[in-house]
Each structure stands twice: as structure tokens, then as C-alpha cells.
């Protein structure tokens, strides 16, 4: 997104795929279980609009009518490098078919933009810089804010597609991700902010889970590695999702919660966001326990395999005197995250990536109040 030469458009560069071994209001989403991988889909990156727009292009991908994400040949995880130092200031997505005709964003199951050489604040996995789903609107940071990146830094991209709700097939689909960019050396540099990401599933591994019939909830507890102030948040739920809640368990205080906008079929068509920068942000402390909970109401009478997700993302600034935690490549959760992301499937039993058992989900009758403090970063099952 930054231009080494703002007056000159750089030609797209081919990404390279390495073996297994991204922003305001993220709608952070993760990987699901094993699925077919499309070797022909390729990721390219280039600077457009005089170096002010960093554009990623992924494709081609064929989407048969009515195809679930299991039936689509999905693109593999691929990597590009950031072409110059500067600040990323948001992102938006567009999809076109092989003839250049627009394709509905509903086919985008999820997109993840990841910096593999940095870690997150709430977990030691790779840093999620941005994410999008079919309901994600264009994201743009205020003019005075940006996420600072370095020239040559690796950017890892994963995506999944589905055409389950459509009777029309789309051939040769390409996903284009536009990221506004301010180059280093600008006369008025933006204030540096950081992305963050939390999931109701364990940080590394499969993030979709089976949705039981009726009302249910799933939670994950975690600590930030440094003191910070949240400036904005957004979330992601799947079909039949009813509420996403983020709370300070130690202080017994709900920091943010939102109910998704659903259509008549129960599909999520919009998700509210929270903006806190006008009041200086919402503080989070390493000594406090925080919980993210996703609530669902599945009326079908049967379980839906991989039918639910619950993620929170956004931007923050570090508190005075705080420092971003360093990456530890030997951390078992980091190693597992790398392996899962590059493989596009869960780590199977026997792999030496460290344990990360997923929490079980059981029915519940209503959203629960904040509970008392519990130690560590841990999954929580449903509460009745």
C-alpha cells in the first residue's frame, strides 16, 4: 500500500507459496475444517492510484450454483510482501467474474489478512491485520490513524468462498482487496494504531464449530499481553447468531455487545460496530480477564456442522509505557497457528504443535451475566 514512487504504478508481483512450517473494526474470521484446495488460484499484489492503493487480487475461482464451501475448490494460503514502509488505513473488497461482471459479496465466506512475523495482543498467534465476510462493509480509518508496516514485511492471505445461497454459477471469479495506503515520509504522519483479534474458539486451530439446535452460547477467556485502549470494535457471527458480547470479567463489566441484522432466513446481513476514540478509548489491562461470548438460536431442530463462529476485532492504541509483545516462534500456539493456516486444515492428532482442545457447546436458555474471575486463557462451554 505504500508507494516507493508515488507517481508510478508498480506492476503486480507474483506471490510465492511457502510450505506449512489485517485496520479498523475487524470482522475477524478463521479457518474451518479440511476442504478442497484450488492450486490454480493465485495471489498477486500491486500499487495503484499513484501508490495510494495497495491492491491484492486472488483468483480465478469457479463457484457452481448452490455449492457449499466444502464443494468449492478453495484457494491456498499465499504470501506477498509489503512494497514500502508506511501506514495501512483500511480495506474494502470487490468480486468480479471472468468477464469483469460484479459478483455478489455473499459468495465471500471469509478473508483473512495476516502478518506472520508479528504476534497478536490477546494471544501469541500470528497478527490478524484485517478480515472480511459477506456482510463486511468497506473499512476506512480516520485520516489521522493508520497501522504502520515495514517495507518487505510478509502479508499472508487466506480466503474461503461459498455459493450455497445462489442458483447462479460464477466462473473465473477474482477477489480484489483495496487497502488505502499512506507512504512513510509524508509531511503529516498518521497516529499509529494496532489491530486486535479475539475468537470464541482457541486462538490456533479451527474457528468454526458445530451449532446445536435451539439457544446456545460459546465463550473464550483471555488476557492482553500489554495495557491498551480499544478505539473501535466489530464482530462476526454466522446464520442464526443473536448476540456477540465482550466483557471484563474481573471488573464485572460489559465493554461492548451487538445484535446482528438478520434477514428473513436468519442470515447475517449486517453487524453493528462500536467506536470509542471520541472518549479516549476503552482500557484493557494485563491483570484483567476478558471474555468473548457468541449467542445463537438455531430453529432447525438439528445440529448444523461448522454452522457457527464468533469473532471480535478492531483497533487499539498502547497505553503510555506499554510495548507490543515480541513474537515467540517457539510458542506451541504460534507453531500450531502457522501449521493450520498454511495447511488449510486442522492439526491432526499426533502433530507436535501443543494441545489446544476446542470447547464443547451445549444448549442454553438465555445470555448470561458476567461471571467471576477465572484463571488463564481458557474456553468456556455454554451456561444454562
C-alpha positions in Angstrom: 0.0 0.0 0.0 2.9 2.3 0.3 4.5 3.6 -2.8 8.2 3.7 -3.2 7.5 6.0 -6.2 4.0 7.6 -5.7 3.9 8.9 -9.2 4.5 5.5 -10.7 2.3 2.4 -10.7 4.1 -0.7 -9.9 3.3 -3.8 -11.9 1.7 -6.7 -10.0 4.1 -9.1 -8.5 3.6 -12.9 -8.2 3.3 -14.2 -4.6 5.2 -17.2 -3.5 3.8 -20.1 -1.6 5.8 -21.4 1.3 5.3 -24.8 2.8 3.4 -25.3 6.1 6.2 -24.7 8.9 -5.3 -7.1 8.9 -7.4 -1.9 10.3 -10.5 -0.7 11.8 -13.2 -2.9 13.1 -12.1 -6.2 12.1 -14.7 -8.7 11.4 -12.2 -11.3 12.3 -12.8 -14.8 11.0 -10.8 -18.0 10.9 -10.3 -21.4 9.2 -12.8 -24.2 9.0 -12.1 -27.8 8.5 -10.4 -29.5 5.7 -11.7 -28.6 2.2 -10.6 -29.0 -1.4 -7.8 -26.6 -2.4 -7.5 -24.9 -5.8 -3.9 -24.9 -7.0 -4.8 -22.7 -10.0 -6.0 -19.7 -7.9 -3.1 -17.2 -7.5 -2.5 -14.2 -5.4 -0.9 -11.1 -6.9 -0.1 -7.7 -5.3 0.5 -4.2 -6.8 0.3 -0.5 -6.2 -2.4 1.5 -8.0 -3.7 5.1 -7.9 -0.3 6.6 -7.8 0.8 4.4 -4.9 -2.1 5.2 -2.7 -4.0 1.9 -3.1 -2.4 -1.4 -2.3 -4.4 -4.0 -4.3 -4.4 -7.8 -3.7 -6.0 -9.9 -6.4 -6.9 -13.6 -5.8 -8.3 -16.0 -8.4 -9.6 -17.4 -10.6 -12.1 -19.4 -8.7 -15.2 -21.2 -10.0 -18.4 -21.2 -7.9 -21.0 -23.7 -9.0 -24.6 -22.8 -8.3 -25.6 -23.9 -4.8 -22.1 -25.1 -3.8 -21.2 -25.1 -0.2 -17.7 -24.1 0.9 -16.9 -27.8 1.1 -17.8 -28.2 -2.6 -15.8 -25.2 -3.9 -12.1 -25.6 -4.8 -10.7 -23.2 -2.3 -7.5 -21.1 -2.8 -4.5 -22.0 -0.8 -2.9 -19.7 1.8 -0.4 -17.4 -0.1 2.1 -14.7 0.7 3.1 -11.3 -0.7 5.4 -8.6 0.6 4.6 -5.1 1.6 6.2 -2.9 -1.2 7.2 0.0 1.1 7.1 1.5 4.6 4.0 3.4 5.6 0.6 3.0 7.1 -2.4 0.9 6.1 -5.6 2.8 6.6 -8.4 0.3 6.0 -9.6 -2.1 3.3 -12.6 -3.0 1.0 -13.4 -5.9 -1.2 -14.8 -6.4 -4.6 -15.5 -9.5 -6.7 -15.8 -9.9 -10.4 -16.2 -12.9 -12.7 -14.1 -13.9 -15.7 -15.9 -11.3 -17.9 -15.4 -8.5 -15.4 -19.0 -8.5 -14.2 -19.7 -7.8 -10.5 -20.2 -10.9 -8.3 -22.3 -10.6 -5.0 -20.2 -10.3 -1.9 -22.4 -13.1 -0.4 -20.0 -15.6 -2.0 -17.1 -14.5 0.3 -17.2 -16.8 3.2 -14.2 -15.2 4.8 -11.0 -13.4 4.1 -8.0 -13.0 6.5 -5.0 -10.7 6.2 -2.2 -11.8 8.5 1.3 -10.6 9.4 3.2 -13.9 10.1 6.2 -12.2 11.6 4.3 -10.4 14.4 2.0 -11.7 17.2 -1.4 -10.6 18.5 -2.1 -8.8 21.7 -4.6 -11.3 23.2 -2.8 -14.4 22.0 0.6 -15.5 20.8 -0.6 -16.4 17.3 0.2 -14.5 14.0 -1.1 -11.0 13.9 -4.5 -10.7 12.2 -4.4 -7.3 10.4 -7.9 -7.4 8.7 -10.7 -9.7 7.9 -13.9 -9.7 5.9 -17.0 -11.8 5.3 -20.1 -11.4 3.1 -21.6 -8.8 5.5 -18.4 -6.6 5.8 -18.8 -3.0 4.6 -15.7 -1.0 3.4 -13.5 -0.2 6.3 -11.5 3.1 6.5 -9.6 4.6 9.4 -9.9 8.2 10.2 -7.4 10.4 8.3 -5.1 10.7 11.4 -4.9 7.0 12.1 -3.0 4.1 10.4 -1.4 0.8 11.0 2.4 1.0 10.5 4.0 -1.6 8.2 7.6 -2.1 7.1 8.9 -2.5 3.6 9.4 -6.1 2.7 7.2 -7.3 5.5 5.3 -10.5 4.7 1.5 -10.4 4.3 -0.3 -13.8 4.4 -3.7 -14.1 2.8 -6.3 -16.8 3.3 -9.8 -16.9 1.9 -12.8 -19.2 1.5 -15.7 -19.0 -0.9 -19.3 -20.4 -0.9 -22.2 -20.1 -3.3 -24.7 -22.0 -1.3 -27.5 -19.4 -1.4 -27.4 -18.8 -5.2 -28.9 -20.6 -8.1 -26.4 -18.9 -10.5 -22.9 -20.2 -11.1 -19.9 -17.8 -11.4 -16.9 -18.7 -13.4 -13.4 -17.3 -13.1 -14.1 -15.2 -10.0 -11.4 -12.9 -8.7 -11.4 -11.2 -5.3 -9.8 -7.7 -5.2 -8.8 -6.2 -1.9 -8.2 -2.5 -1.8 -6.1 -1.1 1.0 -5.6 2.7 1.3 -2.0 3.5 2.0 0.0 6.4 3.2 3.7 6.2 2.5 6.4 6.9 5.0 7.9 10.4 4.7 4.5 12.1 4.5 4.6 15.6 6.0 1.9 14.7 8.5 2.2 11.0 9.6 -0.8 9.2 11.0 -1.1 8.2 14.6 -0.1 4.5 14.8 -2.8 2.1 15.9 -2.8 -1.7 16.1 -5.3 -4.4 15.1 -6.5 -6.9 17.6 -8.5 -10.2 17.3 -10.3 -12.5 19.7 -12.3 -15.6 18.9 -14.7 -17.8 20.9 -12.6 -20.8 19.9 -9.0 -21.4 20.9 -6.6 -19.0 19.1 -4.9 -21.5 16.9 -7.0 -24.0 15.0 -10.4 -24.4 13.6 -12.7 -21.4 14.3 -16.0 -22.7 13.0 -17.9 -25.1 15.3 -21.0 -27.2 15.2 -24.1 -25.3 16.0 -26.6 -27.2 18.3 -30.3 -26.8 17.9 -32.1 -24.2 20.0 -30.4 -21.5 22.0 -26.7 -21.9 22.8 -23.6 -19.9 23.6 -19.8 -20.3 23.5 -17.2 -18.3 25.2 -13.4 -17.8 25.4 -11.4 -16.2 28.2 -8.1 -14.3 27.7 -5.7 -11.7 28.9 -4.0 -9.0 26.9 -0.2 -9.1 26.9 0.1 -5.3 27.4 -2.1 -2.4 28.6 -4.0 -0.7 25.8 -7.1 1.3 24.9 -9.6 0.0 22.4 -10.7 2.6 19.8 -13.1 0.6 17.7 -14.6 -2.9 17.5 -16.7 -5.0 15.2 -17.7 -8.6 15.1 -18.7 -11.6 13.0 -21.4 -14.2 13.6 -23.0 -16.8 11.3 -26.6 -17.6 10.4 -28.9 -17.7 13.4 -26.4 -15.6 15.5 -28.3 -13.4 18.0 -25.6 -11.6 20.1 -21.9 -11.0 20.5 -20.7 -9.8 23.9 -17.2 -8.7 25.1 -16.8 -8.2 28.8 -14.2 -7.5 31.5 -14.8 -10.5 33.8 -12.6 -9.1 36.5 -14.5 -5.8 36.7 -17.8 -7.5 36.0 -18.5 -5.0 33.2 -19.7 -5.5 29.6 -17.5 -3.4 27.4 -19.4 -3.9 24.1 -22.2 -6.1 22.8 -24.1 -6.1 19.5 -27.0 -7.9 17.9 -26.6 -8.7 14.2 -29.0 -7.6 11.5 -30.7 -10.7 10.1 -32.8 -11.3 7.1 -36.0 -13.5 7.0 -33.9 -16.6 6.6 -31.7 -15.9 9.6 -28.7 -14.9 7.5 -26.5 -12.1 9.0 -26.7 -9.2 6.6 -25.1 -6.6 8.9 -23.2 -6.2 12.1 -23.1 -3.1 14.3 -19.7 -1.6 15.2 -18.5 0.3 18.3 -16.4 3.4 18.2 -14.7 4.6 21.3 -12.0 7.0 20.2 -14.2 10.1 20.9 -13.8 9.3 24.6 -10.2 8.2 24.6 -10.9 4.5 24.2 -11.8 1.7 26.5 -8.9 0.4 28.6 -7.8 -3.2 28.9 -5.2 -4.4 31.4 -3.0 -7.5 31.5 -4.2 -8.2 35.1 -7.8 -8.5 34.0 -9.6 -11.4 32.4 -11.7 -10.8 29.3 -14.5 -12.9 27.8 -16.0 -13.0 24.3 -19.3 -14.9 24.0 -21.3 -15.7 20.9 -25.1 -16.4 21.3 -27.1 -18.4 18.8 -30.7 -19.5 18.3 -30.9 -22.3 15.8 -34.6 -23.1 14.9 -34.0 -26.0 12.6 -34.3 -28.7 15.3 -30.9 -30.3 14.3 -27.3 -29.5 14.7 -25.5 -27.6 11.8 -22.0 -28.9 11.2 -19.5 -26.0 11.3 -22.5 -23.7 11.4 -21.3 -21.1 14.0 -18.4 -18.7 14.5 -17.9 -15.8 16.9 -15.1 -13.3 16.5 -14.2 -9.8 17.6 -11.7 -7.5 16.1 -10.8 -3.8 16.0 -8.1 -1.2 16.6 -6.3 0.0 19.7 -3.5 2.1 20.9 -1.0 1.0 23.5 -1.2 2.7 26.9 1.6 5.0 28.0 4.7 3.0 28.8 3.3 -0.2 27.2 5.1 -2.1 24.5 3.8 -4.6 21.9 4.7 -8.1 22.9 7.5 -9.7 20.9 6.9 -12.8 18.7 8.0 -16.1 20.1 8.3 -18.6 17.2 8.8 -21.5 19.7 5.4 -20.9 21.3 3.2 -24.0 20.7 0.1 -21.9 19.9 2.1 -19.9 17.3 3.5 -23.0 15.8 0.1 -24.6 15.6 -1.4 -21.5 14.0 1.3 -21.4 11.3 0.7 -25.1 10.5 -3.1 -24.9 10.4 -3.1 -21.7 8.4 -0.7 -22.9 5.7 -2.3 -26.4 5.5 -5.8 -25.1 5.4 -7.0 -27.8 7.8 -6.9 -28.6 11.5 -3.7 -30.0 13.0 -4.4 -33.7 13.3 -3.8 -35.8 16.5 -0.2 -36.7 16.9 1.3 -33.5 15.5 3.7 -31.9 17.9 2.1 -28.4 18.0 0.9 -28.4 21.5 -2.6 -29.1 22.8 -5.5 -26.7 22.1 -8.7 -28.7 22.7 -11.8 -26.9 21.5 -14.6 -26.1 24.0 -17.8 -28.0 23.8 -21.1 -26.3 23.1 -24.3 -27.2 24.9 -27.8 -25.7 24.8 -28.5 -22.6 26.9 -31.7 -20.7 27.5 -30.6 -17.0 27.7 -27.5 -14.8 27.6 -25.7 -14.9 31.0 -24.3 -12.2 33.1 -20.6 -11.8 33.6 -19.2 -14.4 35.9 -16.4 -14.2 38.4 -12.7 -14.3 37.6 -11.2 -17.5 36.4 -7.5 -18.1 35.8 -5.8 -18.2 32.5 -6.9 -18.2 28.9 -9.5 -20.8 28.6 -12.6 -22.0 26.7 -16.0 -21.9 28.3 -18.9 -24.1 27.4 -22.5 -23.0 27.4 -24.2 -21.9 30.6 -27.7 -22.8 31.4 
